[in-house]
Amino acid sequence: MKISKRIGPLFVFLLGLFFPACVVAQNVRPLGIGDLLFSREFSEFTAPAWSPDQQWLVYAVKDRHRQSTPDSGIAHKEIFFASRDSDLYAANTPTGKTVNLTDGKGDNGSPSWSPDGHYLAFLSDRDGSGIAKLWLWQRYTGTLKKVSDLYIRATKLRWLNNREVLVTLLPDNSSLSGSGKALRTEANSARGKERPTVRVYCSLVCPPNTTASMSTEPWSLDVYRSDLALIDIHSGKVRRLTNGLRLGTYAISPDASRIAFSSPIRFEQEGSQQILWTLSVVAVATGKVRTLANNVRLEYDGSPFSWSPDSSRLAYLTGGPLEHAAIGDLYVINLKQGVSQNLSHFDSPPGPEKQRAPLWDAKGMWIFFIRNGSVWKVREGEPAMKLSSIEDRRVVEIVSGNHRTIWSPEPASLVVLTYDDAAAESGFYRVNLTNGTRSLSE
């Protein structure tokens, strides 16, 4: 994999951050166990966030030296665990200057820039409450501000515009203790307060020539229950768009008029972890919910789907445990007509890998997706075709800047992330959109 001249110095800086003894000190010594146990590392599940003008890169670093105190029963840690002991750093790419935005206080993560680049929204419990709340970093003043005291359930923050942030909250009729010291979930409230309870399961030996039956769901789908809400960063005012629904994945339309989301309905059959979902949209202006597709096999998190550039269609790939051994087709929903159309009509399984979100070209004509480690493309009225395979490598992701459309530094091409299983090596390749030829991306 080649690194561009623009990004190269940033990688050198990051190496210095995580391995200061190797970069700064001249003495060479064996790497000790303590160095490994108390090293700093990038936080899990928190992707670096570029400012819209590409001047600042914000990333999360986990510092094991911080030795967080026990949770004292604070249930939010089960959701916010990926940001534990983490700080957010902002690196200025032209100057190389780096700022620790959160300065070792609280657990911090999920950075997201406003469209104009003036604000960075993030989640933090730096106020000592133990609750993940919405905070802002003002880029030009360098100040931090808590926007709301509400408990934020989202792991990713999305901006609707330069003023409102889309989040998920506890359902409106759920309660969070006013002191913020404990979160009483539905499961906890059902338990006795005086002593813990234990549920014991035992397996039954089936007689010969009989079949065991699973009468209990693998887990409660109510763990997905949340409210979609918009928070005004200046006033802190909250506007709930949904109430008490189960939410999987959600995405804002390019014109910001609607939000698409998936909702788990039920497990398809006993003993299976295959979930059936609905795909719906909610109007930002009115809060009116419209269901577009029912009983759809999707991945465990309700993905993958994406908006067309003109906000008129949704593309999705069927997925999940049972679907990985079935077909895994690509569908498009026309919101005006309200019907799903199968564009791929495959006749073989897609393989065991989780389905990734399909991506559109800038004009909304072609849709690109990954199948069995190769790049495919399809458009209405034409059969799906394999665009490119890379020898001894499998494509694991198509690069996108907005989770809707393909991105590339050159016209008529896209960039993919690949993996070589034998060499345990990743690399970026550029793929020609017309003939599928590929080359190493610089």
Secondary structure by P-SEA (a helix, b strand, c coil): ccccccaaaaaaaaaaaaccccccccccccccaaaaaccccccccccccccccccbbbbbbbbccccccccccccccccccccccbbbbbbbccccccccccccccccccccccccccbbbbbbcccccccbbbbbbbccccbbbbcccccccccbbbbcccccccccccccccccccccccccccccccccccbbbbbbbbbbbccccbbbbbccccccccccbbbbbcccccccbbbbccccccccbbbbcccccccccccccccccccccbbbbbbbcccccccbbbbcccccccccccccccccccccbbbbbbbcaaaaaccbbbbbbcccccccccccccccccccccccbbbbcccccbbbbbcccbbbbbccccccccccccccccccbbbbccccbbbbccccbbbbbbbbccccccbbbbbccccccccccc
